């Protein structure tokens, strides 16, 4: 069931016997961006092992829309990469602005999941490259993070710093996805994600800073919209939770008049990126995705897509849900195998070309 897959993606701890017993902590860097904002770079430390080869590959992971380094799916992938590489490869998680990383008062711009997020990703990769000049860097993202990963890989500076990439349940059309989630989908994904954004801004202390820019009444209105009663009746009464956030917060910083204009700009960004990617890039998509179903990506990387780079490999399955692909009685995910297998193949191919 696609909804079960999505829930497992968000909450399920990896049961793969190869990963059992491994502990994952993170070492945090706060990195200042060129516009004055900041994002966190959380380096994974598996079983307290700190010794690393200076040329060991690095996977920069971009989470889903409210994701952060402690989420099970990121920890699961970290363990998978660690085990499959024999403890050689390194992983790090990029935060979103305001989500698990406070917004600085000197530059109170929230996360907008737009070109600024793409630049944040590229600048973070360049920061990693300066400290690890001989290490190949790979980028991969989940859901909305996958859209950003594709766009970062296609960016002129991204083409230089990244060697390969992967997107899980991405790329997709944000406008079509929001329309589906807010009008057609009975499961309250839109409510949960929007509530998660608001709560994260409170946890990081960014809500008060942002309220100075958008007004405290905005958050009072959002709290009223996102009350428990609306969650309970969502299967019968749908509301534009995410679009309300974007109208009252995101658009004030991106300059768009309406959420629709904002969505269109993001879709255009993703479409251009899909056509311009020049590094090997894996896109994993499922037709039964309950968050971004096939009609949200068919025209971008599917059979009706007009311009897809030959560097993109599309893996499209009938089942898998949203970022799931869990299988078997113990619910182990195929994502770790597929992502590491692809990136490692790119690494091997590059080594053969060098020789």
LUMFI-817602 format. One record per atom (N, C-alpha, C): z, x, y; residue in one letter. Coordinates in steps of 0.02 Angstrom, whole numbers, padded with zeros to 5 digits, always signed. Layout:
% residues N
ZXYA/...
% end
This chain:
% residues 355
+00000+00042-00059X/+00000+00000+00000X/+00000+00044+00062X/-00044+00027+00110X/-00052+00070+00169X/+00012+00073+00211X/+00048+00018+00216X/+00110+00018+00255X/+00163+00062+00222X/+00166+00061+00156X/+00212+00105+00120X/+00194+00178+00133X/+00129+00193+00132X/+00107+00260+00147X/+00130+00282+00216X/+00123+00238+00265X/+00142+00255+00334X/+00217+00266+00340X/+00256+00225+00306X/+00329+00233+00308X/+00350+00298+00274X/+00318+00313+00218X/+00333+00376+00184X/+00316+00436+00228X/+00259+00431+00263X/+00240+00484+00310X/+00294+00498+00360X/+00325+00445+00386X/+00375+00454+00439X/+00443+00477+00413X/+00461+00456+00352X/+00530+00466+00330X/+00540+00505+00266X/+00488+00512+00225X/+00498+00539+00158X/+00504+00615+00157X/+00556+00639+00125X/+00566+00711+00115X/+00527+00733+00053X/+00493+00789+00058X/+00451+00815+00005X/+00491+00823-00060X/+00461+00798-00116X/+00494+00804-00181X/+00458+00853-00227X/+00407+00886-00201X/+00371+00936-00240X/+00421+00988-00265X/+00422+00999-00331X/+00472+01044-00361X/+00468+01114-00332X/+00408+01134-00309X/+00400+01201-00281X/+00436+01208-00215X/+00450+01152-00182X/+00481+01155-00115X/+00555+01137-00116X/+00580+01116-00173X/+00650+01096-00177X/+00695+01156-00164X/+00749+01142-00129X/+00798+01195-00116X/+00783+01237-00055X/+00723+01230-00026X/+00707+01268+00034X/+00739+01236+00095X/+00768+01276+00138X/+00796+01250+00201X/+00752+01274+00258X/+00742+01229+00307X/+00700+01245+00365X/+00740+01235+00428X/+00745+01287+00469X/+00774+01282+00536X/+00720+01304+00584X/+00735+01300+00649X/+00684+01319+00698X/+00714+01362+00753X/+00675+01408+00776X/+00692+01451+00833X/+00649+01429+00892X/+00680+01409+00946X/+00643+01377+01002X/+00627+01426+01058X/+00565+01418+01083X/+00544+01449+01145X/+00525+01394+01194X/+00546+01398+01255X/+00522+01354+01307X/+00469+01391+01346X/+00408+01363+01347X/+00351+01398+01376X/+00327+01361+01438X/+00324+01395+01494X/+00302+01364+01556X/+00226+01359+01557X/+00200+01301+01576X/+00129+01290+01580X/+00102+01307+01649X/+00037+01313+01655X/+00006+01334+01718X/+00016+01284+01775X/+00030+01221+01758X/+00040+01171+01811X/+00113+01164+01831X/+00157+01205+01801X/+00228+01202+01819X/+00270+01165+01768X/+00239+01129+01722X/+00276+01093+01670X/+00297+01141+01615X/+00330+01113+01564X/+00350+01154+01508X/+00345+01116+01443X/+00332+01152+01388X/+00334+01124+01321X/+00374+01172+01277X/+00397+01146+01222X/+00435+01187+01175X/+00390+01211+01119X/+00402+01272+01098X/+00369+01301+01040X/+00424+01316+00989X/+00425+01277+00935X/+00478+01284+00884X/+00451+01320+00823X/+00474+01383+00814X/+00454+01424+00758X/+00496+01407+00697X/+00463+01394+00641X/+00499+01377+00581X/+00528+01440+00548X/+00590+01434+00526X/+00623+01487+00489X/+00643+01457+00421X/+00611+01480+00368X/+00623+01453+00301X/+00673+01497+00264X/+00728+01467+00242X/+00781+01503+00206X/+00804+01565+00243X/+00808+01560+00310X/+00834+01614+00352X/+00794+01679+00348X/+00733+01674+00324X/+00692+01735+00319X/+00659+01748+00387X/+00669+01807+00414X/+00644+01823+00481X/+00589+01877+00479X/+00588+01918+00426X/+00539+01972+00423X/+00469+01943+00413X/+00422+01960+00456X/+00353+01935+00452X/+00304+01991+00465X/+00248+01988+00430X/+00195+02035+00444X/+00165+02021+00512X/+00146+02073+00548X/+00120+02064+00616X/+00052+02030+00616X/+00017+02031+00558X/-00048+02000+00554X/-00047+01936+00513X/+00012+01909+00498X/+00018+01849+00458X/-00010+01788+00495X/-00051+01747+00462X/-00080+01688+00494X/-00026+01641+00522X/-00042+01608+00577X/+00004+01562+00610X/-00030+01493+00615X/+00005+01441+00593X/-00019+01373+00599X/+00020+01338+00654X/-00015+01320+00708X/+00016+01283+00763X/+00007+01208+00749X/+00063+01174+00739X/+00062+01103+00720X/+00077+01058+00780X/+00037+01005+00787X/+00046+00956+00840X/+00067+00890+00808X/+00125+00864+00825X/+00149+00803+00791X/+00115+00740+00814X/+00134+00684+00782X/+00112+00618+00804X/+00142+00601+00871X/+00129+00541+00895X/+00142+00524+00965X/+00216+00530+00985X/+00262+00519+00940X/+00333+00529+00956X/+00364+00581+00910X/+00322+00625+00883X/+00346+00674+00835X/+00382+00732+00866X/+00423+00766+00825X/+00459+00826+00846X/+00473+00869+00784X/+00495+00930+00796X/+00499+00979+00743X/+00541+00960+00682X/+00589+00915+00691X/+00633+00896+00636X/+00604+00840+00592X/+00547+00811+00611X/+00519+00756+00572X/+00501+00779+00501X/+00514+00737+00450X/+00502+00757+00380X/+00431+00781+00367X/+00380+00749+00397X/+00312+00770+00381X/+00296+00841+00405X/+00327+00861+00460X/+00317+00929+00485X/+00356+00979+00443X/+00417+00960+00423X/+00456+01003+00380X/+00423+01010+00312X/+00395+00954+00286X/+00361+00956+00221X/+00302+01003+00223X/+00261+00999+00276X/+00203+01043+00281X/+00225+01116+00288X/+00278+01128+00326X/+00304+01196+00333X/+00323+01225+00265X/+00358+01185+00224X/+00378+01208+00158X/+00317+01222+00114X/+00267+01177+00117X/+00206+01185+00077X/+00170+01249+00095X/+00161+01261+00160X/+00127+01321+00182X/+00166+01383+00162X/+00231+01381+00168X/+00273+01437+00149X/+00266+01453+00075X/+00270+01403+00033X/+00266+01413-00040X/+00196+01437-00060X/+00145+01404-00036X/+00076+01420-00056X/+00054+01489-00032X/+00081+01511+00024X/+00062+01577+00050X/+00108+01632+00026X/+00154+01615-00017X/+00201+01666-00041X/+00249+01689+00013X/+00263+01645+00061X/+00309+01661+00115X/+00279+01703+00171X/+00212+01711+00170X/+00180+01754+00219X/+00161+01716+00282X/+00130+01658+00276X/+00107+01621+00335X/+00166+01595+00375X/+00155+01589+00440X/+00205+01562+00486X/+00182+01495+00514X/+00229+01453+00531X/+00213+01389+00563X/+00256+01379+00625X/+00229+01343+00674X/+00265+01327+00735X/+00243+01257+00758X/+00288+01222+00790X/+00275+01153+00812X/+00273+01151+00888X/+00220+01122+00915X/+00215+01110+00988X/+00247+01043+01004X/+00289+01042+01054X/+00320+00978+01074X/+00275+00941+01124X/+00290+00878+01134X/+00262+00840+01189X/+00309+00844+01249X/+00282+00837+01308X/+00325+00838+01368X/+00372+00778+01369X/+00436+00791+01376X/+00486+00738+01379X/+00510+00714+01312X/+00476+00734+01258X/+00495+00713+01190X/+00520+00774+01153X/+00586+00778+01144X/+00619+00836+01114X/+00613+00897+01159X/+00593+00887+01221X/+00587+00942+01269X/+00591+00912+01339X/+00642+00929+01376X/+00654+00897+01441X/+00599+00912+01491X/+00586+00863+01534X/+00540+00873+01589X/+00577+00909+01646X/+00549+00963+01673X/+00583+00997+01728X/+00580+00955+01792X/+00634+00955+01830X/+00636+00916+01892X/+00584+00942+01942X/+00567+01006+01937X/+00518+01034+01983X/+00447+01009+01970X/+00435+00985+01909X/+00368+00959+01893X/+00377+00901+01843X/+00394+00843+01868X/+00412+00786+01825X/+00353+00747+01797X/+00305+00782+01767X/+00247+00748+01737X/+00263+00733+01663X/+00259+00670+01643X/+00272+00654+01573X/+00213+00671+01528X/+00222+00663+01463X/+00166+00673+01417X/+00116+00616+01426X/+00053+00635+01432X/+00000+00584+01441X/-00053+00587+01385X/-00046+00634+01339X/-00092+00639+01282X/-00166+00640+01304X/-00180+00679+01356X/-00246+00682+01386X/-00269+00754+01391X/-00313+00770+01438X/-00336+00838+01446X/-00279+00886+01461X/-00227+00863+01495X/-00170+00907+01508X/-00137+00927+01443X/-00133+00882+01394X/-00105+00898+01329X/-00149+00949+01293X/-00215+00944+01302X/-00261+00992+01273X/-00248+01061+01303X/-00242+01064+01369X/-00228+01128+01403X/-00161+01156+01382X/-00111+01113+01374X/-00045+01136+01349X/-00053+01171+01282X/-00093+01140+01238X/-00103+01168+01172X/-00138+01236+01175X/-00190+01240+01215X/-00228+01302+01222X/-00184+01356+01253X/-00147+01339+01305X/-00104+01388+01338X/-00048+01412+01292X/-00023+01366+01250X/+00028+01386+01202X/+00000+01434+01150X/-00061+01421+01128X/-00094+01465+01080X/-00106+01534+01111X/-00125+01535+01175X/-00135+01599+01209X/-00069+01637+01216X/-00015+01600+01226X/+00051+01630+01228X/+00067+01662+01161X/+00052+01627+01107X/+00063+01654+01040X/+00020+01716+01028X/-00042+01714+01050X/-00088+01769+01040X/-00064+01833+01076X/-00036+01825+01135X/-00012+01884+01172X/+00043+01920+01134X/+00085+01881+01099X/+00140+01910+01061X/+00119+01932+00991X/+00063+01904+00967X/+00039+01918+00899X/-00036+01930+00900X/-00058+01985+00931X/-00129+01995+00943X/-00172+02002+00880X/-00142+02020+00824X/-00180+02029+00762X/-00176+01970+00714X/-00139+01919+00732X/-00129+01862+00687X/-00181+01807+00700X/-00215+01783+00649X/-00260+01726+00658X/-00218+01663+00671X/-00242+01622+00717X/-00205+01561+00736X/-00246+01500+00717X/-00215+01454+00682X/-00247+01391+00663X/-00211+01333+00698X/-00247+01281+00714X/-00218+01223+00747X/-00227+01162+00702X/-00176+01122+00697X/-00182+01060+00658X/-00137+01007+00688X/-00159+00944+00684X/-00121+00890+00714X/-00122+00827+00673X/-00071+00786+00684X/-00065+00722+00650X/-00078+00665+00699X/-00121+00618+00680X/-00133+00558+00719X/-00155+00575+00791X/-00118+00554+00841X/-00135+00571+00910X/-00136+00647+00919X/-00092+00681+00884X/-00092+00754+00886X/-00156+00782+00857X/-00187+00746+00810X/-00251+00766+00782X/-00307+00761+00833X/-00305+00708+00874X/-00354+00703+00929X/-00349+00762+00976X/-00287+00781+00993X/-00276+00838+01038X/-00298+00903+01004X/-00286+00910+00939X/-00305+00970+00904X/-00381+00980+00904X/-00418+00925+00893X/-00491+00929+00894X/-00515+00950+00964X/-00487+00918+01016X/-00508+00933+01084X/-00489+01005+01104X/-00432+01029+01080X/-00412+01099+01095X/-00458+01148+01060X/-00479+01132+00999X/-00524+01176+00962X/-00592+01180+00995X/-00613+01126+01029X/-00678+01124+01062X/-00676+01151+01132X/-00617+01161+01161X/-00610+01187+01228X/-00637+01259+01230X/-00670+01279+01284X/-00698+01348+01287X/-00647+01402+01270X/-00585+01394+01294X/-00533+01444+01279X/-00506+01434+01208X/-00508+01372+01184X/-00485+01359+01116X/-00531+01389+01064X/-00596+01391+01080X/-00645+01421+01034X/-00631+01495+01023X/-00598+01526+01072X/-00583+01597+01068X/-00518+01609+01030X/-00468+01569+01042X/-00401+01583+01016X/-00390+01555+00946X/-00425+01500+00928X/-00415+01469+00862X/-00469+01491+00813X/-00449+01504+00750X/-00497+01523+00699X/-00521+01464+00658X/-00481+01413+00651X/-00499+01352+00613X/-00447+01299+00629X/-00458+01238+00606X/-00412+01184+00622X/-00416+01126+00573X/-00371+01078+00583X/-00370+01018+00540X/-00339+00961+00579X/-00362+00901+00565X/-00334+00840+00596X/-00321+00789+00541X/-00261+00762+00540X/-00242+00714+00489X/-00241+00644+00520X/-00281+00598+00491X/-00291+00531+00518X/-00316+00534+00590X/-00362+00578+00601X/-00394+00588+00666X/-00459+00626+00654X/-00505+00623+00702X/-00502+00590+00768X/-00515+00515+00763X/-00494+00479+00815X/-00505+00407+00818X/-00512+00384+00890X/-00535+00322+00897X/-00545+00291+00962X/-00480+00259+00985X/-00448+00287+01036X/-00383+00262+01059X/-00387+00191+01084X/-00441+00173+01118X/-00447+00105+01145X/-00450+00054+01088X/-00490+00068+01037X/-00494+00022+00980X/-00429+00020+00941X/-00396+00077+00936X/-00333+00080+00900X/-00279+00039+00935X/-00274+00045+01001X/-00224+00007+01038X/-00239-00067+01035X/-00302-00086+01039X/-00320-00156+01033X/-00300-00184+00965X/-00311-00146+00913X/-00293-00167+00845X/-00217-00173+00838X/-00180-00124+00861X/-00108-00123+00852X/-00073-00178+00893X/-00101-00194+00951X/-00067-00242+00995X/-00091-00313+00986X/-00147-00323+00952X/-00173-00391+00944X/-00179-00413+00872X/-00194-00367+00827X/-00210-00386+00758X/-00158-00365+00706X/-00125-00309+00716X/-00080-00282+00666X/-00012-00317+00668X/+00007-00348+00612X/+00071-00384+00609X/+00130-00336+00604X/+00118-00276+00574X/+00172-00228+00567X/+00185-00197+00635X/+00248-00190+00657X/+00263-00172+00727X/+00257-00098+00744X/+00201-00066+00726X/+00193+00005+00742X/+00196+00016+00818X/+00163-00025+00856X/+00161-00016+00928X/+00230-00022+00959X/+00269-00070+00937X/+00337-00078+00961X/+00378-00016+00945X/+00376+00005+00882X/+00417+00062+00859X/+00399+00125+00897X/+00335+00139+00905X/+00315+00200+00941X/+00336+00199+01014X/+00327+00141+01047X/+00344+00137+01118X/+00420+00141+01127X/+00456+00108+01083X/+00529+00113+01085X/+00551+00186+01075X/+00516+00220+01029X/+00531+00290+01016X/+00520+00334+01077X/+00466+00321+01114X/+00452+00360+01174X/+00508+00351+01225X/+00526+00288+01238X/+00579+00273+01287X/+00645+00306+01266X/+00661+00301+01202X/+00724+00330+01178X/+00724+00406+01183X/+00667+00437+01168X/+00663+00510+01171X/+00672+00534+01243X/+00644+00498+01291X/+00652+00518+01361X/+00726+00514+01382X/+00762+00467+01353X/+00833+00461+01367X/+00871+00519+01335X/+00854+00536+01273X/+00889+00589+01237X/+00881+00657+01270X/+00822+00669+01298X/+00809+00735+01329X/+00830+00738+01402X/+00856+00683+01428X/+00875+00682+01498X/+00817+00674+01546X/+00758+00659+01518X/+00698+00654+01559X/+00690+00585+01590X/+00725+00536+01564X/+00718+00468+01590X/+00739+00463+01663X/+00796+00493+01679X/+00821+00491+01748X/+00773+00527+01795X/+00746+00584+01772X/+00699+00622+01813X/+00636+00582+01825X/+00611+00550+01771X/+00549+00511+01776X/+00560+00448+01817X/+00620+00419+01813X/+00635+00359+01851X/+00631+00371+01926X/+00643+00432+01947X/+00636+00448+02018X/+00563+00444+02041X/+00517+00451+01993X/+00446+00448+02009X/+00416+00378+02001X/+00437+00342+01949X/+00406+00277+01934X/+00453+00219+01952X/+00515+00234+01969X/+00563+00182+01986X/+00606+00162+01927X/+00669+00154+01938X/+00715+00134+01884X/+00698+00065+01857X/+00668+00023+01900X/+00649-00045+01877X/+00598-00042+01821X/+00558+00010+01819X/+00509+00017+01765X/+00543+00023+01698X/+00594+00063+01694X/+00630+00071+01631X/+00672+00009+01614X/+00697-00025+01664X/+00732-00088+01651X/+00685-00139+01621X/+00624-00142+01648X/+00574-00188+01621X/+00555-00169+01549X/+00547-00103+01536X/+00530-00081+01469X/+00586-00096+01419X/+00648-00086+01440X/+00705-00102+01397X/+00706-00176+01379X/+00689-00218+01427X/+00687-00290+01414X/+00631-00307+01366X/+00573-00276+01376X/+00515-00289+01333X/+00528-00265+01261X/+00565-00210+01255X/+00575-00179+01190X/+00642-00198+01159X/+00665-00258+01171X/+00728-00280+01141X/+00716-00303+01069X/+00770-00306+01031X/+00767-00321+00960X/+00732-00386+00945X/+00742-00436+00987X/+00712-00502+00974X/+00636-00497+00969X/+00605-00456+01012X/+00532-00450+01010X/+00508-00413+00948X/+00550-00368+00924X/+00532-00334+00861X/+00532-00384+00803X/+00581-00427+00802X/+00588-00475+00747X/+00530-00525+00747X/+00508-00547+00805X/+00456-00598+00808X/+00386-00568+00815X/+00380-00502+00811X/+00314-00471+00820X/+00261-00498+00772X/+00276-00513+00709X/+00223-00540+00665X/+00193-00605+00692X/+00229-00640+00735X/+00205-00704+00760X/+00184-00702+00834X/+00218-00658+00872X/+00203-00653+00943X/+00191-00579+00960X/+00129-00561+00974X/+00111-00492+00988X/+00115-00478+01063X/+00137-00419+01081X/+00141-00399+01152X/+00113-00329+01160X/+00087-00314+01219X/+00057-00248+01232X/+00109-00194+01248X/+00148-00175+01199X/+00202-00128+01211X/+00177-00061+01237X/+00131-00030+01198X/+00105+00035+01219X/+00067+00032+01284X/+00027-00020+01293X/-00012-00027+01354X/+00032-00037+01415X/+00090-00069+01405X/+00137-00078+01461X/+00165-00010+01482X/+00181+00033+01434X/+00203+00100+01451X/+00149+00137+01489X/+00088+00135+01464X/+00033+00172+01495X/+00018+00145+01565X/+00023+00080+01574X/+00008+00051+01640X/+00060+00072+01692X/+00123+00074+01671X/+00177+00086+01719X/+00198+00159+01724X/+00179+00200+01675X/+00199+00270+01676X/+00138+00316+01673X/+00102+00314+01618X/+00046+00362+01608X/-00004+00360+01664X/-00027+00299+01682X/-00081+00293+01732X/-00060+00317+01801X/+00005+00317+01814X/+00029+00341+01879X/+00019+00416+01887X/+00014+00450+01829X/+00006+00523+01831X/-00065+00545+01816X/-00102+00504+01779X/-00172+00521+01764X/-00219+00497+01818X/-00196+00448+01859X/-00239+00422+01913X/-00284+00365+01892X/-00278+00340+01831X/-00320+00285+01809X/-00292+00218+01835X/-00338+00172+01850X/-00317+00108+01878X/-00285+00063+01826X/-00310+00066+01765X/-00284+00023+01711X/-00278+00062+01646X/-00239+00037+01598X/-00237+00070+01533X/-00305+00075+01500X/-00348+00025+01510X/-00415+00027+01481X/-00454+00087+01506X/-00450+00100+01571X/-00484+00158+01599X/-00456+00223+01570X/-00391+00224+01561X/-00358+00282+01531X/-00382+00292+01459X/-00382+00238+01420X/-00405+00243+01350X/-00477+00268+01347X/-00520+00241+01390X/-00590+00261+01390X/-00598+00336+01404X/-00557+00362+01450X/-00562+00434+01466X/-00542+00476+01405X/-00491+00454+01368X/-00469+00491+01309X/-00522+00487+01255X/-00553+00429+01246X/-00606+00421+01196X/-00664+00467+01213X/-00683+00470+01276X/-00738+00514+01297X/-00721+00587+01283X/-00658+00606+01295X/-00635+00674+01281X/-00643+00691+01207X/-00623+00645+01164X/-00626+00656+01092X/-00698+00659+01068X/-00739+00614+01092X/-00809+00613+01071X/-00844+00678+01090X/-00832+00702+01150X/-00863+00766+01171X/-00839+00823+01126X/-00775+00822+01110X/-00746+00875+01069X/-00776+00876+00999X/-00785+00817+00970X/-00814+00813+00903X/-00884+00843+00901X/-00920+00836+00955X/-00988+00863+00958X/-00989+00938+00972X/-00935+00964+01002X/-00936+01033+01027X/-00895+01083+00987X/-00857+01059+00937X/-00816+01105+00897X/-00861+01158+00863X/-00841+01220+00867X/-00881+01274+00837X/-00843+01314+00784X/-00780+01298+00773X/-00741+01331+00720X/-00737+01283+00661X/-00726+01308+00601X/-00718+01264+00543X/-00660+01215+00555X/-00673+01151+00545X/-00622+01101+00562X/-00623+01045+00510X/-00565+01031+00481X/-00557+00979+00430X/-00529+00916+00462X/-00562+00859+00448X/-00537+00794+00471X/-00524+00750+00410X/-00461+00730+00400X/-00443+00687+00343X/-00432+00616+00368X/-00469+00568+00339X/-00467+00499+00361X/-00465+00452+00300X/-00433+00395+00309X/-00428+00346+00255X/-00451+00278+00279X/-00491+00244+00238X/-00517+00179+00256X/-00463+00126+00260X/-00408+00135+00225X/-00355+00083+00225X/-00300+00099+00275X/-00313+00146+00321X/-00264+00165+00372X/-00239+00103+00409X/-00174+00094+00411X/-00145+00034+00442X/-00131+00044+00516X/-00142+00104+00543X/-00132+00118+00614X/-00199+00130+00648X/-00240+00171+00617X/-00307+00185+00644X/-00358+00171+00589X/-00373+00107+00576X/-00419+00089+00522X/-00490+00113+00535X/-00533+00103+00486X/-00599+00134+00487X/-00641+00115+00549X/-00631+00056+00577X/-00672+00038+00636X/-00652+00078+00698X/-00595+00114+00694X/-00576+00156+00752X/-00605+00226+00748X/-00633+00245+00691X/-00661+00313+00686X/-00732+00315+00659X/-00757+00258+00633X/-00824+00257+00604X/-00877+00283+00652X/-00874+00263+00716X/-00924+00282+00765X/-00912+00351+00795X/-00857+00383+00775X/-00841+00450+00801X/-00859+00504+00750X/-00837+00495+00688X/-00854+00545+00636X/-00880+00512+00572X/-00892+00446+00575X/-00916+00411+00516X/-00992+00409+00512X/-01017+00361+00472X/-01089+00356+00460X/-01128+00336+00523X/-01096+00302+00569X/-01131+00280+00629X/-01121+00327+00689X/-01086+00382+00678X/-01075+00430+00732X/-01140+00463+00754X/-01148+00471+00819X/-01211+00498+00846X/-01211+00574+00850X/-01153+00604+00862X/-01151+00676+00872X/-01088+00705+00841X/-01095+00737+00783X/-01039+00769+00750X/-01058+00842+00737X/-01016+00887+00758X/-01030+00958+00748X/-01036+00975+00674X/-01083+01018+00657X/-01089+01040+00587X/-01029+01081+00564X/-00986+01101+00610X/-00926+01139+00592X/-00870+01093+00566X/-00878+01028+00574X/-00827+00981+00553X/-00839+00958+00481X/-00787+00962+00440X/-00789+00936+00372X/-00747+00872+00371X/-00778+00816+00354X/-00743+00752+00353X/-00726+00734+00280X/-00662+00726+00266X/-00638+00701+00202X/-00615+00630+00212X/-00653+00583+00184X/-00639+00511+00194X/-00625+00479+00127X/-00566+00449+00121X/-00545+00419+00058X/-00536+00343+00066X/-00538+00308+00010X/-00527+00235+00012X/-00454+00219+00023X/-00409+00261-00003X/-00337+00250+00004X/-00305+00312+00034X/-00246+00303+00061X/-00210+00359+00091X/-00165+00338+00148X/-00180+00279+00178X/-00138+00256+00233X/-00144+00300+00294X/-00093+00297+00337X/-00093+00337+00398X/-00054+00401+00387X/-00090+00457+00384X/-00060+00524+00374X/-00019+00528+00309X/-00037+00487+00260X/+00003+00483+00199X/-00025+00524+00141X/-00070+00492+00103X/-00098+00521+00042X/-00044+00540-00008X/+00008+00497-00013X/+00060+00508-00062X/+00036+00484-00130X/+00058+00518-00183X/+00033+00504-00250X/+00090+00512-00300X/+00082+00478-00357X/+00128+00489-00413X/+00196+00457-00404X/+00236+00457-00457X/+00302+00425-00455X/+00351+00457-00408X/+00340+00521-00390X/+00386+00555-00345X/+00359+00559-00274X/+00303+00527-00262X/+00274+00523-00195X/+00266+00592-00162X/+00225+00633-00193X/+00207+00697-00162X/+00141+00688-00125X/+00135+00719-00067X/+00076+00709-00024X/+00022+00762-00038X/-00040+00739-00034X/-00098+00783-00042X/-00111+00824+00022X/-00082+00804+00077X/-00098+00835+00142X/-00085+00910+00141X/-00027+00931+00116X/-00011+01002+00116X/-00061+01043+00076X/-00080+01017+00016X/-00130+01052-00025X/-00196+01057+00011X/-00218+01002+00041X/-00284+01000+00073X/-00287+01045+00134X/-00236+01041+00177X/-00236+01081+00238X/-00231+01155+00223X/-00183+01174+00182X/-00177+01245+00166X/-00239+01271+00129X/-00264+01231+00082X/-00324+01251+00045X/-00383+01264+00091X/-00392+01220+00140X/-00448+01228+00187X/-00438+01289+00231X/-00380+01295+00261X/-00367+01351+00307X/-00369+01418+00271X/-00343+01419+00210X/-00344+01480+00172X/-00415+01499+00152X/-00457+01450+00137X/-00527+01463+00122X/-00562+01492+00184X/-00546+01466+00242X/-00574+01493+00304X/-00551+01565+00314X/-00488+01578+00300X/-00461+01646+00306X/-00497+01693+00258X/-00508+01672+00197X/-00542+01714+00147X/-00614+01727+00167X/-00648+01674+00192X/-00717+01682+00213X/-00723+01731+00271X/-00676+01727+00317X/-00677+01773+00375X/-00666+01845+00352X/-00621+01854+00303X/-00607+01921+00278X/-00669+01950+00243X/-00706+01907+00207X/-00767+01930+00173X/-00820+01950+00225X/-00824+01912+00279X/-00873+01929+00331X/-00855+01996+00364X/-00790+02008+00373X/-00768+02071+00405X/-00786+02132+00362X/-00786+02122+00295X/-00801+02178+00251X/-00876+02184+00238X/
% end
